[in-house]
Amino acid sequence: MKNDFFNLYTHGFARVAVAIPRCKIADPAFNAAQTIALARQAQQQGAVLVAYPELGLSAYTCDDLFHQAALLDACEAALGLVVEASRDIDVALVVGLPLRVDHQLFNCAAVVAGGRILGLVPKCYLPNYGEFYEARQFSAADSAVSTQVQLLGQEVPFGAGLLFEISNIKSMRFHIEICEDVWVPIPPSSFAALAGATVLVNLSASNVLAGKSAYRHQLVGQQSARCLAAYLYSSAGLGESSTDLAWDGQALIYEKGELLAESERFKDGSHILFADVDLERMSRERMHQTTFADSVRRHAGEVAAFKVVRFELQIARGQALPLARTIERFPYVPQDLAQRDVRCTEVYNIQVQALVQRLSQSGMQKVVIGVSGGLDSTHALLVCAKAMDRLALPRANILAYTMPGFATSERTLRQARELMEEVGCSADEIDIRPSCVQMLKDLGHPFAKGEEIYDITFENVQAGERTSHLFRLANYHAAMVIGTGDLSELALGWCTYGVGDHMSHYNVNASVPKTLISHLVRWVAETGTIGVVGSGTLLGILDTEISPELVPGKAGDEKPAQITENVIGPYELQDFNLHYILRYGFAPSKVAFLSWSAWQERYTLATIKKHLGTFAYRFFKTSQFKRSCVPNGPKVGNGGSLSPRGDWRAPSDSEATVWLEELKNIPDVD
């Protein structure tokens, strides 16, 4: 069905929630009502899992009231209310309460769904320091004797080694730990993740102190990153005792170290936080990071001790349920301006350091570079300039050449000249047209006889002639040819193989996508690194239509005859496709769903599908042979590179059939 495509559950996501109810101390009936009300909100929003605070049915700050039979009986009765309400709420609820088992009292989490208690998880580590005295009232999980308990007329699994799996949602297996459990050196959730839990849940109370919120972020973020999992964290809020403490009701949802959602702290009344977690991403990351499997093997004993409780929920199907999380349009470029500056600084310095190392090791002190007046060669030239500065060599050691051909525009030629002057390199100009004409004559090409035939051979003769000149110039001057082609072009095969822009001695842009290069150039312009005039030149280059300028246009036509993105698609979309296909191996339909979620205000789904088809065909079918023998160049980010010595090894004669067939799962209309 069409609507299934627009449903987040179709694409490996699950909507989860953290609820912070307003509580009353030692009033379980009131607390149960708040719990149920928030559960209904979660159902309305399409969530399948809700986590509540530690001891939420009683309140955390009951102290010695926990040993009062009336309170404990009332907590069990309140749990009964939640269980009964869950019959018509298609959400798994994880609620906290004190529970008597084997003549001991345990701080527990109860998993409730479909009118049943699916399991009871006791707290493993009881803090008994500072303001905490939990060992006064409770026993730790490992002191339990029973693994099954009778509760509210049900036989219920009991123990810290329980995992819960929603079996009709692929990869939706969750584990529960309680507050202090995540503060210890090896949290129980570490082993649970190795046992297959992709969602880790923490029922916490956690009083607030100055600076504690930031530390919670560190704990939760790092645990989700190490475990390659989503992590849901709750903490108690309004209603807990203020005798000696205060409570901020902070809720956090992380995924693999990335903050997806955070609640407003110190909020009056009950509130709930939602996020859509990418379960497929967690599974993919664990498959990709093979040391995760090594850890499973090393801790086989702990992993084998877990017991899985499986159940199903009614999931909203056949209807649109768009993502609630933000999908960044530019996955290689941070949206936050401060983070963007940090990213640009780091990438720039990685490129510079790598070139410095290569020049130092080779003993060469000069580089040769072709400067077209376009984005890629501009950025590569800036990297070369900084490398010379770091090596305490004159920028004149950069032998820069602009090489106009049959279709070079006055604009790009002017920009190349201005840029070389502002950088302070050795600038020269070589008109490649005479040598190209000779080559075309030797080939017997119709253009040499005056015919306006602008085929691939015509284009590649120019690209090859430029590269041939650069290599011979490097020979002559004892220099190194610096490549300028970027990651996006390599992914799409948009380069001339061998003696062409495909080849160099060292390519500083090898793993930098086009969208990031444009931001790097803008960053240099905005920081004024090469002066006011130079910044103006850079901004002009950024505003120039991207074109290889190999095919002459009509007389008087200001626009180039070739516009790259008209052939291979918009780079902003193709870089998006590259990131999710290369980094995560997602199917085209999921990539399209993500792309639509990010770009629907600018591109229709049909347009997204069209350009994704172009990407899949070029990436998998026609371009690998170019990537199998690329020059050396530094990897700059975890979005991947296409070096056969690094992130990507693939056969040059692969088919694209399965990806193109899978594209058919994408509707043609929004």
C-alpha positions as CSV (number, residue, x, y, z in Angstrom):
1,M,0.0,0.0,0.0
2,K,1.1,3.5,-0.8
3,N,0.6,4.7,2.8
4,D,2.9,2.0,4.1
5,F,5.8,3.7,2.4
6,F,5.1,6.8,4.5
7,N,4.9,4.9,7.7
8,L,8.1,4.9,9.9
9,Y,7.6,1.3,11.0
10,T,8.0,0.2,7.3
11,H,11.5,1.4,7.3
12,G,13.0,0.0,10.5
13,F,12.1,2.8,12.9
14,A,10.1,2.5,16.2
15,R,8.6,5.4,18.1
16,V,9.4,5.3,21.8
17,A,8.6,7.6,24.7
18,V,9.8,8.6,28.1
19,A,7.0,9.7,30.5
20,I,7.5,11.9,33.5
21,P,4.2,11.9,35.5
22,R,3.4,14.3,38.2
23,C,3.4,12.1,41.3
24,K,2.1,12.1,44.9
25,I,4.2,10.4,47.6
26,A,2.6,7.2,48.9
27,D,-0.5,7.6,46.7
28,P,-0.3,4.8,44.2
29,A,-3.8,5.2,42.9
30,F,-3.1,8.8,41.8
31,N,0.2,7.8,40.3
32,A,-1.4,5.0,38.4
33,A,-3.9,7.4,36.9
34,Q,-1.1,9.7,35.8
35,T,0.7,6.7,34.3
36,I,-2.3,5.5,32.4
37,A,-3.1,9.0,31.0
38,L,0.4,9.3,29.6
39,A,0.2,5.8,28.1
40,R,-2.9,6.9,26.2
41,Q,-1.0,9.9,24.9
42,A,1.7,7.6,23.7
43,Q,-0.7,5.4,21.9
44,Q,-2.3,8.4,20.2
45,Q,1.2,9.4,18.9
46,G,1.9,5.9,17.5
47,A,4.6,4.9,20.1
48,V,5.2,1.2,21.1
49,L,7.2,1.7,24.3
50,V,7.0,4.1,27.2
51,A,9.4,4.3,30.1
52,Y,8.4,5.8,33.5
53,P,10.6,6.9,36.5
54,E,12.0,4.6,39.1
55,L,9.4,3.6,41.8
56,G,6.9,5.7,39.9
57,L,3.8,4.0,41.3
58,S,4.8,4.8,44.9
59,A,7.2,7.8,44.4
60,Y,10.9,7.3,45.1
61,T,11.1,9.3,48.3
62,C,9.0,7.1,50.5
63,D,12.0,6.1,52.6
64,D,10.9,3.8,55.5
65,L,7.3,3.9,54.3
66,F,8.4,1.2,51.8
67,H,8.2,-1.3,54.7
68,Q,4.6,-0.5,55.3
69,A,2.3,-3.3,54.2
70,A,-0.5,-0.8,53.3
71,L,1.7,1.0,50.8
72,L,3.0,-2.2,49.3
73,D,-0.5,-3.6,48.9
74,A,-1.6,-0.3,47.3
75,C,1.3,-0.4,44.9
76,E,0.3,-3.9,43.7
77,A,-3.3,-2.7,43.3
78,A,-2.1,0.3,41.3
79,L,-0.1,-2.0,39.1
80,G,-3.4,-3.9,38.6
81,L,-5.0,-0.7,37.4
82,V,-2.2,-0.2,34.9
83,V,-2.5,-3.8,33.7
84,E,-6.2,-3.5,33.2
85,A,-5.9,-0.3,31.3
86,S,-3.3,-1.8,29.1
87,R,-5.9,-4.1,27.5
88,D,-6.9,-1.4,25.1
89,I,-3.5,0.5,24.9
90,D,-1.2,-1.0,22.3
91,V,1.9,0.2,24.0
92,A,4.5,-1.6,26.2
93,L,4.7,0.2,29.5
94,V,7.7,0.0,31.8
95,V,6.6,1.2,35.3
96,G,8.5,1.2,38.6
97,L,7.2,-0.1,41.9
98,P,8.4,-1.8,45.1
99,L,7.7,-5.5,45.1
100,R,7.9,-8.2,47.8
101,V,9.5,-11.5,46.6
102,D,11.0,-14.3,48.7
103,H,10.6,-12.3,52.0
104,Q,12.6,-9.5,50.5
105,L,11.7,-6.1,49.0
106,F,13.0,-5.2,45.5
107,N,13.0,-2.0,43.6
108,C,11.4,-3.3,40.3
109,A,10.4,-2.4,36.8
110,A,7.3,-4.1,35.5
111,V,6.7,-4.5,31.8
112,V,3.0,-4.4,31.0
113,A,1.2,-4.9,27.7
114,G,-2.1,-6.3,26.4
115,G,-3.5,-6.8,29.9
116,R,-0.5,-8.9,31.1
117,I,2.6,-8.4,33.2
118,L,5.3,-9.7,30.9
119,G,8.1,-9.5,33.3
120,L,9.6,-8.0,36.5
121,V,13.1,-6.6,36.6
122,P,14.8,-5.9,39.9
123,K,17.5,-3.2,40.4
124,C,21.0,-4.6,40.4
125,Y,23.0,-1.9,42.2
126,L,21.7,-0.2,45.3
127,P,23.4,3.1,46.1
128,N,24.1,3.6,49.8
129,Y,26.2,6.7,49.8
130,G,25.7,10.4,49.9
131,E,22.0,11.1,50.0
132,F,21.0,7.5,49.0
133,Y,20.1,4.8,51.5
134,E,18.4,2.2,49.3
135,A,20.1,-0.8,51.0
136,R,18.1,0.2,54.1
137,Q,14.9,-0.8,52.4
138,F,15.7,-2.9,49.4
139,S,17.6,-6.0,48.3
140,A,19.8,-6.2,45.2
141,A,18.7,-8.3,42.2
142,D,21.4,-11.0,42.8
143,S,19.9,-11.8,46.2
144,A,16.7,-13.1,44.7
145,V,15.9,-16.8,44.8
146,S,12.9,-17.1,42.5
147,T,12.8,-16.6,38.8
148,Q,9.0,-16.7,38.6
149,V,6.5,-14.9,40.9
150,Q,2.8,-15.0,41.3
151,L,1.4,-11.5,41.0
152,L,-2.2,-10.3,40.4
153,G,-3.1,-13.9,39.4
154,Q,-0.4,-14.2,36.9
155,E,2.8,-16.3,36.7
156,V,5.4,-13.7,35.8
157,P,9.2,-14.0,34.9
158,F,11.4,-12.3,37.5
159,G,15.0,-11.3,37.3
160,A,17.6,-8.9,36.0
161,G,18.4,-11.1,33.1
162,L,15.2,-10.5,31.1
163,L,15.0,-9.1,27.6
164,F,11.7,-8.1,26.0
165,E,11.1,-8.5,22.3
166,I,8.2,-7.0,20.3
167,S,8.3,-9.8,17.8
168,N,6.3,-8.1,15.0
169,I,8.8,-5.2,14.9
170,K,12.1,-6.3,13.5
171,S,15.1,-5.8,15.9
172,M,12.9,-4.4,18.7
173,R,14.4,-6.0,21.7
174,F,14.7,-4.0,24.9
175,H,16.4,-4.3,28.2
176,I,15.7,-2.5,31.5
177,E,18.1,-1.2,34.1
178,I,17.3,1.0,37.0
179,C,19.1,4.3,37.9
180,E,22.4,3.4,39.6
181,D,22.8,0.4,37.2
182,V,24.1,2.8,34.5
183,W,26.5,4.6,36.9
184,V,28.6,1.6,37.7
185,P,31.8,0.6,35.7
186,I,30.1,-2.2,33.7
187,P,26.4,-1.5,33.5
188,P,24.1,-4.5,33.0
189,S,22.9,-3.0,29.8
190,S,26.3,-3.6,28.3
191,F,25.8,-7.4,28.4
192,A,22.1,-6.9,27.4
193,A,23.2,-5.2,24.2
194,L,25.6,-8.1,23.5
195,A,22.6,-10.4,23.9
196,G,20.7,-8.5,21.2
197,A,19.0,-5.6,23.0
198,T,18.8,-2.6,20.6
199,V,16.8,-0.4,23.0
200,L,18.1,0.2,26.6
201,V,15.7,1.6,29.1
202,N,16.6,3.2,32.4
203,L,14.0,3.9,35.1
204,S,15.6,6.5,37.3
205,A,14.7,8.9,40.1
206,S,17.9,10.9,40.2
207,N,17.6,14.1,42.3
208,V,19.0,17.2,40.6
209,L,22.3,18.9,41.6
210,A,24.2,21.7,39.9
211,G,26.0,20.1,36.9
212,K,24.3,16.7,37.2
213,S,22.3,17.1,34.1
214,A,25.4,17.4,31.9
215,Y,26.8,14.3,33.6
216,R,23.6,12.3,32.8
217,H,24.1,13.3,29.2
218,Q,27.6,11.9,29.3
219,L,26.5,8.7,30.9
220,V,23.6,8.0,28.7
221,G,25.3,9.2,25.5
222,Q,28.4,7.1,26.0
223,Q,26.4,4.0,27.0
224,S,24.3,4.3,23.9
225,A,27.4,4.8,21.8
226,R,29.4,1.9,23.2
227,C,26.4,-0.5,23.1
228,L,25.4,0.7,19.6
229,A,21.9,1.1,20.9
230,A,19.1,3.5,21.7
231,Y,18.9,4.5,25.3
232,L,15.8,5.9,27.1
233,Y,16.4,7.6,30.4
234,S,13.8,8.9,32.8
235,S,14.1,10.7,36.1
236,A,11.6,11.7,38.7
237,G,10.0,15.1,38.7
238,L,7.3,17.2,40.3
239,G,5.8,15.6,43.4
240,E,8.8,13.9,44.9
241,S,9.8,15.0,48.4
242,S,11.8,18.2,48.8
243,T,12.7,17.5,52.4
244,D,16.4,17.4,51.5
245,L,16.4,17.1,47.7
246,A,15.1,18.6,44.5
247,W,13.9,16.9,41.3
248,D,14.0,18.1,37.7
249,G,12.2,15.4,35.7
250,Q,14.8,15.1,33.0
251,A,14.0,12.7,30.1
252,L,16.6,11.8,27.5
253,I,16.6,9.6,24.4
254,Y,19.9,8.9,22.7
255,E,20.8,6.7,19.7
256,K,24.4,5.6,19.3
257,G,25.7,8.6,21.2
258,E,23.5,11.1,19.4
259,L,20.8,13.0,21.4
260,L,17.4,12.5,19.7
261,A,15.2,14.2,22.3
262,E,15.4,15.9,25.7
263,S,12.5,17.1,27.9
264,E,12.1,20.5,29.5
265,R,13.5,20.3,33.0
266,F,11.6,21.5,36.1
267,K,8.4,21.3,34.3
268,D,5.0,21.6,36.1
269,G,2.7,18.7,35.6
270,S,3.0,15.4,33.7
271,H,4.8,15.4,30.4
272,I,6.0,12.9,27.8
273,L,8.9,12.9,25.4
274,F,8.9,11.0,22.0
275,A,11.6,10.0,19.5
276,D,11.8,7.7,16.6
277,V,14.8,5.3,16.9
278,D,16.4,3.6,13.9
279,L,16.5,-0.1,14.8
280,E,17.9,-1.1,11.5
281,R,20.8,1.4,12.0
282,M,21.6,-0.3,15.3
283,S,21.6,-3.7,13.7
284,R,23.6,-2.5,10.7
285,E,26.2,-0.8,13.0
286,R,26.7,-4.0,15.0
287,M,27.2,-6.0,11.8
288,H,29.6,-3.4,10.5
289,Q,31.6,-3.1,13.7
290,T,32.9,-6.7,13.9
291,T,34.5,-6.1,17.3
292,F,30.9,-6.1,18.6
293,A,30.7,-9.8,17.7
294,D,34.1,-10.3,19.3
295,S,32.7,-9.0,22.5
296,V,29.7,-11.3,22.3
297,R,32.1,-14.2,22.0
298,R,34.3,-13.1,24.9
299,H,31.2,-12.6,27.2
300,A,29.3,-15.7,26.0
301,G,28.5,-16.7,29.6
302,E,26.9,-13.4,30.5
303,V,25.0,-13.3,27.2
304,A,23.7,-16.9,27.5
305,A,22.2,-16.0,30.9
306,F,19.6,-13.7,29.4
307,K,16.0,-14.9,28.8
308,V,13.9,-13.4,26.1
309,V,10.2,-12.6,26.7
310,R,8.4,-12.2,23.3
311,F,5.1,-10.6,22.6
312,E,3.3,-8.7,19.9
313,L,1.6,-5.3,19.7
314,Q,-0.9,-3.9,17.3
315,I,1.1,-1.6,15.1
316,A,-0.5,1.1,13.0
317,R,-0.1,-0.1,9.4
318,G,-1.7,1.0,6.1
319,Q,-1.6,4.6,7.2
320,A,0.9,7.5,7.0
321,L,3.1,7.9,10.1
322,P,5.9,10.3,9.2
323,L,9.1,10.5,11.1
324,A,9.1,12.8,14.1
325,R,12.9,13.0,14.2
326,T,14.9,15.5,12.2
327,I,16.8,14.1,9.3
328,E,19.6,16.4,8.3
329,R,19.6,17.4,4.7
330,F,23.4,17.5,4.6
331,P,24.6,14.5,6.5
332,Y,28.3,15.4,5.9
333,V,27.8,19.0,7.2
334,P,26.5,19.8,10.7
335,Q,23.5,22.1,10.8
336,D,24.7,23.9,13.9
337,L,26.9,26.8,12.8
338,A,29.4,26.4,15.7
339,Q,29.7,22.7,15.0
340,R,30.0,23.4,11.3
341,D,33.0,25.6,11.9
342,V,34.6,22.9,14.1
343,R,34.0,20.3,11.3
344,C,35.4,22.6,8.6
345,T,38.5,23.3,10.7
346,E,39.1,19.7,11.4
347,V,38.6,18.4,7.9
348,Y,40.8,21.2,6.5
349,N,43.5,20.3,9.0
350,I,43.3,16.6,8.2
351,Q,43.8,17.3,4.5
352,V,46.7,19.7,5.2
353,Q,48.4,17.3,7.6
354,A,48.1,14.4,5.2
355,L,49.7,16.5,2.4
356,V,52.4,17.7,4.7
357,Q,53.2,14.1,5.6
358,R,53.3,13.0,2.0
359,L,55.5,15.8,0.9
360,S,57.9,15.3,3.8
361,Q,58.2,11.6,3.2
362,S,58.8,12.0,-0.5
363,G,61.4,14.7,-0.1
364,M,59.5,16.8,-2.7
365,Q,59.1,20.5,-2.0
366,K,56.9,21.5,-5.0
367,V,53.4,20.5,-6.1
368,V,51.6,20.9,-9.4
369,I,47.9,21.6,-9.5
370,G,45.4,22.4,-12.2
371,V,43.1,25.3,-11.3
372,S,39.8,25.5,-13.2
373,G,38.0,28.3,-11.3
374,G,35.6,25.8,-9.9
375,L,35.0,24.5,-6.4
376,D,37.1,21.4,-6.2
377,S,40.4,22.8,-7.5
378,T,39.8,25.9,-5.4
379,H,39.7,24.0,-2.2
380,A,42.6,21.8,-3.2
381,L,44.7,24.9,-3.9
382,L,43.8,26.3,-0.5
383,V,44.9,23.1,1.2
384,C,48.2,23.2,-0.8
385,A,48.8,26.8,0.4
386,K,48.3,25.9,4.0
387,A,50.6,22.9,3.6
388,M,53.4,25.0,2.2
389,D,52.9,27.4,5.2
390,R,53.2,24.5,7.6
391,L,56.4,23.2,5.9
392,A,57.9,26.7,6.0
393,L,58.1,26.7,2.2
394,P,57.2,29.5,-0.1
395,R,53.8,29.4,-1.7
396,A,55.6,29.9,-5.0
397,N,56.4,26.2,-4.7
398,I,52.8,25.6,-5.7
399,L,53.0,25.4,-9.5
400,A,49.4,26.2,-10.5
401,Y,48.1,26.1,-14.0
402,T,44.9,27.1,-15.5
403,M,44.3,25.3,-18.8
404,P,41.5,26.8,-20.9
405,G,39.9,24.5,-23.5
406,F,37.1,24.8,-26.1
407,A,34.4,25.6,-23.6
408,T,36.2,27.4,-20.8
409,S,34.1,30.5,-19.9
410,E,35.4,33.9,-19.2
411,R,34.0,33.8,-15.7
412,T,35.9,30.6,-14.6
413,L,39.1,31.7,-16.3
414,R,38.9,35.1,-14.5
415,Q,38.2,33.3,-11.2
416,A,41.1,31.0,-11.6
417,R,43.5,33.9,-12.4
418,E,42.2,35.9,-9.4
419,L,42.4,32.9,-7.0
420,M,46.0,32.1,-8.0
421,E,47.0,35.7,-7.5
422,E,45.4,35.9,-4.1
423,V,46.9,32.6,-2.9
424,G,50.4,33.8,-4.0
425,C,51.3,30.6,-5.9
426,S,53.3,30.4,-9.1
427,A,50.6,30.9,-11.7
428,D,50.8,30.0,-15.3
429,E,48.4,29.4,-18.2
430,I,48.4,26.7,-20.9
431,D,46.0,26.8,-23.8
432,I,45.3,23.1,-24.4
433,R,43.3,23.6,-27.6
434,P,46.2,23.2,-30.0
435,S,47.3,19.9,-28.5
436,C,43.7,18.7,-28.3
437,V,43.2,19.5,-32.0
438,Q,46.3,17.5,-32.8
439,M,45.0,14.6,-30.8
440,L,41.6,14.8,-32.5
441,K,43.3,14.9,-35.9
442,D,45.4,11.8,-35.0
443,L,42.2,10.0,-34.0
444,G,40.4,11.1,-37.2
445,H,37.7,12.7,-35.1
446,P,35.1,14.8,-37.1
447,F,35.7,17.9,-35.0
448,A,39.2,18.1,-36.5
449,K,37.5,18.5,-39.9
450,G,35.3,21.3,-38.7
451,E,32.2,19.3,-37.6
452,E,30.5,20.3,-34.4
453,I,30.6,16.8,-32.9
454,Y,31.0,17.0,-29.1
455,D,31.0,13.4,-28.0
456,I,32.6,11.7,-25.0
457,T,35.8,11.3,-26.9
458,F,35.9,15.1,-27.6
459,E,35.4,15.7,-23.8
460,N,37.9,13.1,-22.7
461,V,40.6,14.3,-25.0
462,Q,40.5,17.7,-23.1
463,A,40.4,16.1,-19.7
464,G,43.2,13.8,-20.6
465,E,45.3,16.5,-22.1
466,R,45.1,18.6,-19.0
467,T,46.2,15.6,-16.8
468,S,49.0,14.7,-19.2
469,H,50.4,18.2,-19.0
470,L,50.2,18.2,-15.2
471,F,52.2,14.9,-15.0
472,R,54.8,16.0,-17.4
473,L,55.1,19.4,-15.7
474,A,55.6,17.5,-12.4
475,N,58.3,15.4,-14.0
476,Y,60.0,18.5,-15.2
477,H,59.9,20.4,-12.0
478,A,60.4,17.4,-9.6
479,A,57.0,18.0,-8.2
480,M,53.9,16.1,-7.1
481,V,50.5,16.3,-8.9
482,I,47.7,17.1,-6.5
483,G,44.3,15.7,-7.4
484,T,41.2,17.8,-7.0
485,G,38.3,15.4,-7.7
486,D,35.9,14.8,-4.8
487,L,34.1,11.9,-3.2
488,S,30.8,12.7,-4.9
489,E,32.3,12.6,-8.4
490,L,34.0,9.3,-7.6
491,A,30.8,7.8,-6.3
492,L,29.0,8.7,-9.5
493,G,31.9,7.9,-11.8
494,W,32.0,11.6,-12.9
495,C,35.6,11.6,-13.9
496,T,37.8,10.7,-16.8
497,Y,39.6,7.4,-16.1
498,G,43.3,7.0,-16.1
499,V,44.9,9.9,-18.0
500,G,42.2,12.3,-16.8
501,D,41.0,14.0,-13.7
502,H,40.7,10.5,-12.2
503,M,44.5,10.3,-11.7
504,S,47.1,12.2,-9.6
505,H,50.0,11.5,-7.4
506,Y,48.0,12.4,-4.3
507,N,44.4,13.5,-4.0
508,V,43.6,15.7,-1.0
509,N,39.8,15.8,-1.8
510,A,39.5,12.0,-2.2
511,S,37.0,11.5,0.6
512,V,35.4,15.0,0.8
513,P,31.9,15.1,-0.8
514,K,30.8,18.1,-2.9
515,T,28.4,19.5,-0.3
516,L,31.2,19.6,2.3
517,I,33.7,21.2,-0.2
518,S,31.2,24.0,-0.8
519,H,31.0,24.6,2.9
520,L,34.7,24.5,3.4
521,V,35.2,27.1,0.7
522,R,32.5,29.3,2.2
523,W,34.1,28.8,5.6
524,V,37.5,30.0,4.3
525,A,35.8,33.0,2.6
526,E,33.9,34.0,5.8
527,T,37.0,33.7,8.0
528,G,38.9,36.1,5.7
529,T,41.9,33.7,5.5
530,I,43.0,35.0,2.1
531,G,41.9,38.6,2.4
532,V,38.9,40.6,1.4
533,V,39.5,40.3,-2.3
534,G,40.2,36.6,-2.1
535,S,37.0,36.0,-0.1
536,G,35.1,37.8,-2.8
537,T,36.6,35.5,-5.4
538,L,35.7,32.5,-3.3
539,L,32.1,33.6,-3.0
540,G,32.0,34.1,-6.8
541,I,33.2,30.6,-7.3
542,L,30.5,29.3,-4.9
543,D,27.9,31.0,-7.1
544,T,29.2,29.5,-10.3
545,E,27.2,26.8,-12.0
546,I,29.0,23.4,-11.7
547,S,30.1,22.3,-15.1
548,P,33.1,20.4,-16.6
549,E,33.1,23.0,-19.4
550,L,34.1,20.5,-22.1
551,V,31.3,21.2,-24.6
552,P,31.1,24.6,-26.3
553,G,27.8,26.5,-25.9
554,K,26.0,28.6,-28.5
555,A,27.4,32.0,-29.2
556,G,26.0,34.6,-26.8
557,D,24.7,32.0,-24.4
558,E,25.9,33.0,-20.9
559,K,25.1,29.6,-19.3
560,P,27.5,26.7,-19.9
561,A,26.3,24.0,-22.4
562,Q,27.0,21.4,-19.8
563,I,25.4,21.6,-16.3
564,T,26.7,18.7,-14.2
565,E,23.6,18.3,-12.0
566,N,21.4,18.1,-15.1
567,V,23.1,14.9,-15.9
568,I,23.9,13.2,-12.6
569,G,21.3,14.9,-10.4
570,P,21.6,17.5,-7.6
571,Y,24.7,17.0,-5.5
572,E,22.7,17.7,-2.4
573,L,20.5,14.7,-3.1
574,Q,23.3,12.5,-4.3
575,D,25.5,13.2,-1.3
576,F,22.5,12.3,0.9
577,N,22.1,9.0,-1.1
578,L,25.8,8.3,-0.9
579,H,25.9,8.7,2.9
580,Y,23.1,6.3,3.7
581,I,24.0,3.7,1.1
582,L,27.7,3.7,1.7
583,R,27.8,4.3,5.5
584,Y,24.7,2.1,6.4
585,G,23.9,-0.1,3.4
586,F,20.3,0.9,3.6
587,A,17.9,-0.2,0.8
588,P,16.9,2.5,-1.8
589,S,13.3,2.6,-0.4
590,K,14.6,3.5,3.1
591,V,17.0,6.1,1.6
592,A,14.1,7.6,-0.3
593,F,11.9,7.7,2.8
594,L,14.7,9.5,4.7
595,S,15.4,11.8,1.7
596,W,11.6,12.6,1.5
597,S,11.6,13.3,5.2
598,A,14.4,15.8,4.8
599,W,13.7,17.3,1.4
600,Q,10.0,17.1,0.8
601,E,9.7,20.9,0.9
602,R,12.1,21.1,-2.1
603,Y,11.8,17.8,-4.0
604,T,8.8,15.6,-4.8
605,L,9.1,11.9,-4.0
606,A,9.1,11.2,-7.8
607,T,12.1,13.5,-8.2
608,I,13.9,11.9,-5.3
609,K,13.2,8.4,-6.8
610,K,14.5,9.5,-10.2
611,H,17.8,10.8,-8.9
612,L,18.2,7.8,-6.5
613,G,17.8,5.6,-9.5
614,T,20.6,7.5,-11.3
615,F,22.8,7.1,-8.2
616,A,22.1,3.3,-7.9
617,Y,22.8,2.6,-11.5
618,R,26.0,4.7,-11.7
619,F,27.4,3.6,-8.3
620,F,26.8,-0.1,-8.5
621,K,26.9,-0.8,-12.2
622,T,29.2,1.6,-14.1
623,S,31.7,3.3,-11.9
624,Q,33.5,0.8,-9.6
625,F,36.4,0.2,-12.0
626,K,37.4,3.8,-11.5
627,R,37.3,3.4,-7.7
628,S,39.3,0.2,-7.8
629,C,42.5,2.1,-8.6
630,V,42.3,5.6,-7.1
631,P,45.3,7.5,-5.9
632,N,46.2,7.8,-2.2
633,G,44.2,10.4,-0.3
634,P,43.2,11.0,3.4
635,K,39.9,9.8,4.8
636,V,38.3,12.8,6.6
637,G,35.1,11.5,8.1
638,N,33.1,8.5,9.3
639,G,30.7,8.9,6.3
640,G,33.2,6.7,4.5
641,S,35.6,6.9,1.6
642,L,35.7,4.9,-1.6
643,S,39.3,3.8,-1.6
644,P,39.7,0.1,-2.2
645,R,42.3,0.2,0.6
646,G,39.8,1.6,3.0
647,D,36.0,1.6,3.4
648,W,34.9,0.2,0.1
649,R,35.9,-3.0,-1.7
650,A,33.6,-4.1,-4.5
651,P,33.8,-5.9,-7.8
652,S,34.2,-3.8,-10.9
653,D,31.7,-5.9,-12.8
654,S,28.7,-5.9,-10.4
655,E,25.1,-5.5,-11.5
656,A,22.7,-2.9,-10.1
657,T,19.6,-5.1,-10.6
658,V,18.7,-5.7,-7.0
659,W,18.9,-2.0,-6.1
660,L,16.9,-0.9,-9.2
661,E,14.3,-3.5,-8.5
662,E,14.0,-2.4,-4.8
663,L,13.4,1.1,-6.1
664,K,10.0,-0.1,-7.3
665,N,8.9,-0.1,-3.6
666,I,8.9,3.7,-3.8
667,P,5.6,5.2,-4.9
668,D,5.7,7.6,-7.9
669,V,3.7,10.3,-6.1
670,D,3.7,11.8,-2.6
